[in-house]
């Protein structure tokens, strides 16, 4: 049996039926929380299907393997695995947490000092609890470490008794409370494998008995130890991804790549810059090195997951020219800020292989865009969307309904925009109120009360927003239950 320092487990798509039932029982069918999920599935023959599930059902006799949201290497696994390797720690990984047979095989045939779970997209505790339970069927000694956005968002500003209850429920041994956490993970693994105490590792929460091999210590109703907080920042240029470690995961030709950390903007609905720390990015030569690595191992389709890939504007154009000069075979997609582009930029994007962009437009009302502290305005989208479509670049636009200041008039501005400019795909969702977001500092000005999907303010409440969300749809046709609606 091989001894490995850490097993990394990526995202496990939650059980759709279970998640629907949780929202229905917890919030009610008329709530914004349920309505937000309701647009993402249809029920057929008594069973719920998300868009990919329905495509798999319809095309089951034509597909060699089913479509999945997790059939590409999970970005967190890339980042963490490369960081562990850089610090001379060994690891195995399972990017898709639903591949339980593969996880079981690894647990039965290897000894792991630690098992680390990522939580990037989880919004409920259920998938974490399910994964911990599954691991413990086959491994009762390895320390289970849980970190990521779900942990941080459910700990920041929350009273310790509530945090204790959640951590007991999740069932892990050690929790990382950090916007990054790679350094904390390295320190945890190093101490666990040598039997040393964890009391000097910042940004972690654990039981005193975690030093021992009694994993059940994490299930007793004792208090957790909260180590001091310290701002962890891992420089992007000094902690590069080593793609060759994951060559087998790219055999289907798909990859995600990040060329920047955090975001230089401060949109008032968004907590991402606060959680991600200082904004930084790779220079053009460094991006070229990474793209050449991916080209060399057979990748043909790229998703750039930078929050603001086309910022700074001059760097972005230089990257596009570099891609054209190298004649990479990539087709690619990314986020796009409409106020940071022009005709030349869009033409270079098309020439370099861009297939599609995701535009976080959020509203077509300039008053709402101002309330959101966005630098873009309606005119930027009016210019960008037709230009992108003329170059054959697919446009997906996202919209938020109900942000503070929202009125019937501002919503109708968004409806009119969608009907006139017809982004190929779009999604509308009710505002989700986060107390960590900048708008919360203006709660008295806007009369904001509540949080999450249960809120009200001076001009709207979450139930009204949910009802408006259902009306923001293509005219003259039923609401099609897919995540990305074609605008007609």
C-alpha positions as CSV (number, residue, x, y, z in Angstrom):
1,X,0.0,0.0,0.0
2,X,1.5,3.3,-1.1
3,X,1.8,6.1,1.4
4,X,0.6,9.5,-0.1
5,X,0.5,12.8,1.7
6,X,-2.9,14.0,0.4
7,X,-5.9,13.0,-1.7
8,X,-7.5,16.0,-3.3
9,X,-11.2,15.6,-4.2
10,X,-12.9,18.2,-6.5
11,X,-16.5,19.2,-6.9
12,X,-19.3,16.7,-6.6
13,X,-22.4,17.8,-8.4
14,X,-25.1,17.8,-5.7
15,X,-28.1,15.4,-6.0
16,X,-30.6,17.5,-7.8
17,X,-33.7,15.9,-6.3
18,X,-32.3,16.3,-2.8
19,X,-31.3,20.0,-3.4
20,X,-34.8,20.7,-4.7
21,X,-36.4,19.2,-1.7
22,X,-34.2,21.1,0.7
23,X,-35.1,24.4,-0.9
24,X,-38.8,23.5,-1.1
25,X,-39.0,22.5,2.6
26,X,-36.6,25.2,3.9
27,X,-38.0,28.2,2.0
28,X,-41.2,27.3,0.3
29,X,-42.0,27.0,-3.4
30,X,-42.9,30.7,-3.7
31,X,-39.6,31.9,-2.2
32,X,-36.8,33.5,-4.3
33,X,-34.5,30.7,-3.2
34,X,-36.7,28.1,-4.7
35,X,-37.6,30.1,-7.8
36,X,-33.9,30.6,-8.5
37,X,-33.4,26.8,-8.6
38,X,-36.8,26.3,-10.3
39,X,-35.5,27.8,-13.6
40,X,-32.6,25.3,-13.7
41,X,-34.6,22.0,-14.0
42,X,-37.6,20.4,-15.6
43,X,-39.6,17.4,-14.3
44,X,-40.1,14.6,-16.7
45,X,-41.8,11.3,-15.8
46,X,-41.6,12.3,-12.2
47,X,-37.9,13.0,-12.1
48,X,-36.1,16.3,-12.2
49,X,-33.5,17.0,-14.9
50,X,-31.0,19.8,-15.3
51,X,-30.1,20.9,-18.9
52,X,-27.3,18.5,-19.2
53,X,-29.3,15.7,-17.7
54,X,-32.1,16.3,-20.2
55,X,-29.6,16.3,-23.1
56,X,-28.1,13.1,-21.9
57,X,-31.6,11.5,-21.7
58,X,-32.6,12.7,-25.2
59,X,-29.2,11.6,-26.8
60,X,-28.5,8.6,-24.7
61,X,-28.1,6.3,-27.8
62,X,-25.7,8.8,-29.5
63,X,-23.3,9.7,-26.7
64,X,-20.1,7.8,-25.9
65,X,-20.1,9.4,-22.5
66,X,-22.7,11.6,-20.8
67,X,-22.4,15.4,-20.7
68,X,-21.3,16.7,-17.3
69,X,-20.4,20.0,-15.6
70,X,-17.4,18.2,-14.0
71,X,-15.8,16.4,-17.0
72,X,-12.9,18.9,-17.0
73,X,-10.2,19.2,-14.4
74,X,-11.4,21.2,-11.5
75,X,-9.4,24.5,-11.3
76,X,-9.0,24.2,-7.5
77,X,-7.3,20.8,-7.9
78,X,-4.9,22.3,-10.4
79,X,-3.9,25.1,-8.1
80,X,-3.7,23.1,-4.9
81,X,-2.0,20.1,-6.5
82,X,0.7,22.3,-8.1
83,X,1.3,24.0,-4.8
84,X,1.7,20.7,-2.9
85,X,4.1,19.5,-5.5
86,X,6.1,22.7,-5.3
87,X,6.4,22.0,-1.5
88,X,7.6,18.4,-2.0
89,X,4.3,16.8,-0.9
90,X,2.8,13.9,-2.8
91,X,-0.8,13.8,-3.8
92,X,-3.4,11.9,-5.7
93,X,-6.5,13.6,-7.0
94,X,-10.1,12.9,-8.2
95,X,-11.4,15.9,-9.9
96,X,-15.0,14.8,-10.2
97,X,-16.4,14.0,-6.8
98,X,-19.1,11.9,-8.3
99,X,-16.6,9.3,-9.4
100,X,-17.1,7.3,-6.2
101,X,-15.7,4.1,-7.6
102,X,-12.4,5.8,-8.3
103,X,-12.4,7.4,-4.9
104,X,-13.2,4.1,-3.3
105,X,-10.4,2.4,-5.2
106,X,-7.9,5.0,-4.1
107,X,-9.0,4.8,-0.5
108,X,-8.7,1.0,-0.4
109,X,-5.3,0.8,-2.1
110,X,-3.4,3.7,-0.6
111,X,-2.7,5.3,2.8
112,X,-3.3,9.0,2.9
113,X,-2.2,11.2,5.7
114,X,-4.9,13.7,4.7
115,X,-7.9,14.0,2.4
116,X,-8.7,17.5,1.3
117,X,-12.2,18.5,0.0
118,X,-12.8,21.7,-2.1
119,X,-16.1,23.5,-1.7
120,X,-16.0,26.2,-4.4
121,X,-19.6,25.9,-5.7
122,X,-21.4,24.4,-2.8
123,X,-24.3,26.5,-1.4
124,X,-25.6,23.9,1.1
125,X,-23.8,21.5,3.4
126,X,-25.4,18.3,1.9
127,X,-22.7,17.4,-0.6
128,X,-19.9,17.9,1.9
129,X,-21.7,15.8,4.5
130,X,-22.3,13.1,1.9
131,X,-18.7,13.1,0.8
132,X,-17.3,12.8,4.3
133,X,-19.7,10.0,5.0
134,X,-18.6,8.1,1.9
135,X,-14.9,8.5,2.7
136,X,-15.4,7.2,6.2
137,X,-16.9,3.9,4.9
138,X,-13.5,3.0,3.5
139,X,-11.0,5.1,5.5
140,X,-11.3,5.8,9.2
141,X,-7.9,7.2,10.0
142,X,-6.9,9.9,7.5
143,X,-7.6,13.5,8.5
144,X,-10.3,15.1,6.5
145,X,-9.6,18.7,5.7
146,X,-12.3,21.0,4.4
147,X,-11.7,24.5,3.0
148,X,-12.8,26.9,0.3
149,X,-15.6,29.4,-0.2
150,X,-18.4,27.5,1.4
151,X,-16.4,27.2,4.7
152,X,-15.3,30.9,4.7
153,X,-18.7,32.3,3.8
154,X,-20.4,30.3,6.5
155,X,-17.8,31.3,9.2
156,X,-17.2,35.0,8.6
157,X,-19.2,37.1,11.0
158,X,-21.1,34.1,12.4
159,X,-21.3,33.4,16.2
160,X,-19.0,30.6,17.3
161,X,-21.8,28.4,18.7
162,X,-23.4,28.3,15.2
163,X,-20.1,27.7,13.5
164,X,-19.4,24.8,16.0
165,X,-22.7,23.3,15.1
166,X,-22.1,23.5,11.4
167,X,-18.6,22.0,11.6
168,X,-19.8,19.1,13.7
169,X,-22.5,18.5,11.1
170,X,-20.0,18.5,8.2
171,X,-17.9,15.9,10.0
172,X,-14.4,17.0,9.0
173,X,-11.4,17.0,11.3
174,X,-9.7,20.2,10.3
175,X,-11.2,23.3,8.5
176,X,-9.3,26.0,6.6
177,X,-10.8,29.5,7.1
178,X,-9.0,31.5,4.4
179,X,-9.6,33.1,1.0
180,X,-6.7,31.0,-0.3
181,X,-5.5,28.3,2.1
182,X,-2.8,26.5,0.1
183,X,-0.1,27.4,2.7
184,X,-2.4,26.4,5.5
185,X,-2.9,23.0,3.8
186,X,0.8,22.4,3.4
187,X,1.4,23.3,7.1
188,X,-1.4,20.9,8.2
189,X,-0.2,18.0,6.1
190,X,3.4,18.5,7.3
191,X,2.3,18.4,10.9
192,X,-0.1,15.5,10.6
193,X,2.5,13.3,8.9
194,X,5.1,14.1,11.6
195,X,2.6,14.0,14.5
196,X,3.2,17.6,15.5
197,X,0.7,19.9,17.0
198,X,-1.5,22.2,14.9
199,X,-1.6,25.1,17.4
200,X,0.8,27.3,15.4
201,X,-0.9,27.0,12.0
202,X,-2.9,30.1,11.3
203,X,-6.4,30.2,9.6
204,X,-7.5,26.7,10.7
205,X,-10.2,25.3,13.0
206,X,-9.7,21.9,14.6
207,X,-10.2,19.7,17.7
208,X,-7.4,19.3,20.1
209,X,-7.7,15.5,19.7
210,X,-7.1,15.9,15.9
211,X,-3.4,14.9,16.6
212,X,-4.5,11.4,17.4
213,X,-5.8,8.8,15.0
214,X,-9.3,8.9,16.5
215,X,-11.2,10.5,13.7
216,X,-14.3,10.3,15.8
217,X,-13.0,13.2,17.9
218,X,-14.4,15.4,15.2
219,X,-17.9,14.1,15.9
220,X,-18.1,14.8,19.6
221,X,-19.9,17.9,20.7
222,X,-16.8,19.5,22.1
223,X,-15.6,22.9,21.2
224,X,-13.4,23.5,18.2
225,X,-10.1,25.4,18.5
226,X,-10.0,28.5,16.4
227,X,-6.4,29.4,15.6
228,X,-5.5,33.1,15.0
229,X,-6.3,34.6,11.6
230,X,-3.6,35.8,9.3
231,X,-3.9,37.1,5.7
232,X,-2.5,34.4,3.4
233,X,-1.4,35.5,0.0
234,X,0.3,33.3,-2.5
235,X,1.9,35.2,-5.3
236,X,0.6,34.1,-8.7
237,X,3.9,34.5,-10.5
238,X,5.8,32.4,-7.9
239,X,3.2,29.6,-7.7
240,X,2.7,28.6,-11.3
241,X,0.5,25.7,-12.4
242,X,2.5,22.6,-13.5
243,X,0.2,21.2,-16.1
244,X,2.3,18.1,-16.8
245,X,1.3,16.7,-13.5
246,X,-2.3,16.5,-14.8
247,X,-1.6,15.4,-18.5
248,X,-4.0,12.4,-18.2
249,X,-6.8,14.7,-17.1
250,X,-6.5,16.7,-20.4
251,X,-6.9,13.7,-22.7
252,X,-10.3,14.9,-23.9
253,X,-8.7,18.3,-24.9
254,X,-10.6,20.6,-22.5
255,X,-8.9,22.8,-19.9
256,X,-9.5,25.8,-17.7
257,X,-6.8,28.4,-17.1
258,X,-6.4,31.4,-14.8
259,X,-4.0,34.2,-15.7
260,X,-5.0,36.6,-12.9
261,X,-6.0,36.6,-9.2
262,X,-8.9,38.5,-7.7
263,X,-10.5,41.5,-9.5
264,X,-9.6,45.2,-9.8
265,X,-13.2,46.3,-9.5
266,X,-15.5,46.8,-6.5
267,X,-19.0,46.0,-7.7
268,X,-21.3,46.6,-4.7
269,X,-23.1,43.2,-5.0
270,X,-19.9,41.1,-5.1
271,X,-17.6,39.7,-2.4
272,X,-15.1,38.1,-4.7
273,X,-12.4,40.8,-4.4
274,X,-12.6,40.8,-0.6
275,X,-12.2,37.0,-0.5
276,X,-9.5,36.8,-3.2
277,X,-7.2,39.5,-1.9
278,X,-4.8,41.7,-4.0
279,X,-5.4,41.8,-7.7
280,X,-2.4,40.5,-9.7
281,X,-1.8,38.9,-13.1
282,X,0.7,37.0,-15.2
283,X,2.5,39.0,-17.9
284,X,2.2,38.1,-21.6
285,X,5.3,35.9,-21.6
286,X,4.1,33.9,-18.6
287,X,0.7,33.4,-20.2
288,X,2.5,32.2,-23.4
289,X,4.5,29.7,-21.4
290,X,1.3,28.2,-19.9
291,X,-0.6,28.2,-23.2
292,X,2.4,26.4,-24.9
293,X,2.3,23.8,-22.1
294,X,-1.4,23.1,-22.8
295,X,-0.9,23.1,-26.6
296,X,1.9,20.5,-26.1
297,X,-0.3,18.1,-24.1
298,X,-3.2,18.2,-26.7
299,X,-5.6,20.7,-25.3
300,X,-7.9,22.2,-27.9
301,X,-10.6,24.0,-25.9
302,X,-9.8,26.6,-23.2
303,X,-11.9,28.4,-20.7
304,X,-10.2,31.5,-19.2
305,X,-11.8,31.8,-15.8
306,X,-10.2,35.2,-14.9
307,X,-13.0,37.5,-13.6
308,X,-11.7,40.2,-15.9
309,X,-9.7,38.6,-18.7
310,X,-9.8,41.6,-20.9
311,X,-8.4,43.9,-18.2
312,X,-5.9,45.7,-18.6
313,X,-7.0,46.4,-22.1
314,X,-3.4,46.7,-23.6
315,X,-2.3,43.4,-22.0
316,X,-5.3,41.6,-23.3
317,X,-4.6,42.8,-26.9
318,X,-1.0,41.7,-26.5
319,X,-2.2,38.2,-25.3
320,X,-4.5,38.0,-28.4
321,X,-1.7,38.9,-30.7
322,X,0.6,36.4,-29.1
323,X,-2.0,33.7,-29.5
324,X,-2.4,34.6,-33.2
325,X,1.4,34.7,-33.7
326,X,1.8,31.2,-32.2
327,X,-1.0,29.8,-34.3
328,X,-2.4,27.9,-31.3
329,X,-5.2,25.4,-32.2
330,X,-7.3,26.5,-29.2
331,X,-10.9,27.5,-29.4
332,X,-11.6,29.5,-26.2
333,X,-14.2,31.4,-24.1
334,X,-13.9,33.8,-21.2
335,X,-15.6,36.5,-19.2
336,X,-15.7,39.9,-20.9
337,X,-16.1,43.5,-19.6
338,X,-18.0,45.5,-22.3
339,X,-16.5,48.8,-21.2
340,X,-12.9,47.6,-21.7
341,X,-13.1,46.5,-25.3
342,X,-13.4,48.0,-28.8
343,X,-13.7,46.9,-32.4
344,X,-10.0,46.0,-32.7
345,X,-10.2,43.9,-29.5
346,X,-13.2,42.0,-30.7
347,X,-11.6,41.3,-34.2
348,X,-8.4,40.0,-32.5
349,X,-10.6,37.8,-30.2
350,X,-12.3,36.2,-33.2
351,X,-9.0,35.7,-35.1
352,X,-7.4,34.1,-32.0
353,X,-10.2,31.5,-31.7
354,X,-12.7,33.0,-29.3
355,X,-16.0,31.1,-29.5
356,X,-18.0,32.8,-26.8
357,X,-18.0,35.3,-23.9
358,X,-19.9,35.5,-20.6
359,X,-21.0,39.1,-19.9
360,X,-22.0,40.0,-16.3
361,X,-24.3,42.8,-17.5
362,X,-26.6,42.6,-14.4
363,X,-28.9,45.3,-15.6
364,X,-29.7,47.5,-18.6
365,X,-30.6,50.4,-16.3
366,X,-27.9,53.0,-15.9
367,X,-29.3,53.9,-12.5
368,X,-29.0,50.3,-11.3
369,X,-25.5,50.0,-12.8
370,X,-24.6,53.0,-10.8
371,X,-26.1,51.5,-7.6
372,X,-24.0,48.4,-8.3
373,X,-20.9,50.5,-8.6
374,X,-20.2,49.1,-12.1
375,X,-18.0,51.1,-14.4
376,X,-20.0,49.9,-17.5
377,X,-23.2,51.5,-18.8
378,X,-25.9,50.5,-21.1
379,X,-24.2,52.1,-24.1
380,X,-21.2,49.8,-23.7
381,X,-23.4,46.7,-24.0
382,X,-25.3,48.3,-26.9
383,X,-22.0,48.6,-28.7
384,X,-20.3,45.3,-27.6
385,X,-23.0,42.7,-28.1
386,X,-23.7,43.4,-31.8
387,X,-19.9,43.6,-32.5
388,X,-19.3,40.3,-30.8
389,X,-22.1,38.6,-32.7
390,X,-21.0,40.0,-36.0
391,X,-17.6,38.3,-35.4
392,X,-19.3,35.0,-34.7
393,X,-18.7,35.1,-31.0
394,X,-21.5,33.7,-28.9
395,X,-22.7,36.0,-26.1
396,X,-24.2,34.9,-22.8
397,X,-25.4,37.7,-20.6
398,X,-26.3,37.5,-16.9
399,X,-28.9,39.7,-15.1
400,X,-29.8,40.4,-11.5
401,X,-33.4,41.3,-10.6
402,X,-34.1,43.1,-7.3
403,X,-30.8,44.7,-6.4
404,X,-31.4,47.7,-4.1
405,X,-32.9,50.6,-6.1
406,X,-34.7,48.2,-8.5
407,X,-38.2,49.3,-9.7
408,X,-40.6,48.1,-12.3
409,X,-39.2,50.8,-14.6
410,X,-35.6,49.6,-14.3
411,X,-36.7,45.9,-14.8
412,X,-38.6,46.9,-18.0
413,X,-35.4,48.6,-19.2
414,X,-33.7,45.2,-18.9
415,X,-36.5,43.4,-20.6
416,X,-36.5,45.9,-23.5
417,X,-32.8,45.5,-23.9
418,X,-32.9,41.7,-24.1
419,X,-35.7,41.9,-26.7
420,X,-33.8,44.5,-28.8
421,X,-30.2,43.2,-28.6
422,X,-30.9,39.5,-28.3
423,X,-27.9,38.0,-26.6
424,X,-27.7,34.5,-27.8
425,X,-28.0,33.1,-24.3
426,X,-29.0,34.7,-21.0
427,X,-29.8,34.0,-17.4
428,X,-31.9,36.1,-15.0
429,X,-31.7,35.5,-11.2
430,X,-33.0,37.2,-8.1
431,X,-30.4,39.3,-6.1
432,X,-28.7,37.3,-3.4
433,X,-27.9,39.5,-0.4
434,X,-24.5,38.9,1.2
435,X,-23.6,40.9,4.3
436,X,-20.0,40.8,3.3
437,X,-20.7,42.7,0.0
438,X,-20.1,46.5,-0.2
439,X,-23.8,47.3,-0.6
440,X,-24.4,46.1,3.0
441,X,-22.6,49.2,4.2
442,X,-25.4,51.2,2.6
443,X,-28.2,49.1,4.1
444,X,-29.7,52.0,6.0
445,X,-29.7,54.2,2.9
446,X,-31.5,51.5,0.9
447,X,-33.5,50.1,3.8
448,X,-32.1,46.6,3.3
449,X,-33.3,43.9,5.7
450,X,-32.7,40.1,5.7
451,X,-30.0,38.2,3.7
452,X,-29.5,35.5,1.2
453,X,-32.6,35.0,-0.9
454,X,-34.9,36.3,1.8
455,X,-34.6,40.1,1.8
456,X,-36.5,43.4,1.4
457,X,-35.5,47.0,0.7
458,X,-37.1,50.3,0.1
459,X,-38.2,49.5,-3.5
460,X,-38.7,45.7,-3.7
461,X,-38.6,42.4,-1.8
462,X,-37.3,39.0,-2.7
463,X,-40.8,37.6,-3.5
464,X,-41.5,40.4,-5.9
465,X,-38.1,39.9,-7.5
466,X,-38.8,36.2,-7.9
467,X,-42.1,37.0,-9.7
468,X,-40.4,39.5,-12.0
469,X,-37.8,36.9,-12.8
470,X,-40.5,34.7,-14.2
471,X,-41.7,37.5,-16.5
472,X,-38.3,38.4,-17.9
473,X,-38.6,35.8,-20.7
474,X,-38.9,35.6,-24.5
475,X,-42.3,37.0,-25.6
476,X,-44.8,34.7,-27.0
477,X,-43.3,31.4,-25.9
478,X,-43.3,29.4,-22.6
479,X,-40.4,29.6,-20.2
480,X,-37.9,27.0,-21.3
481,X,-36.2,25.4,-18.3
482,X,-32.6,25.6,-19.3
483,X,-29.8,27.5,-17.6
484,X,-29.1,29.6,-20.6
485,X,-32.1,30.8,-22.5
486,X,-31.9,31.7,-26.2
487,X,-33.3,35.3,-26.6
488,X,-35.9,35.4,-29.4
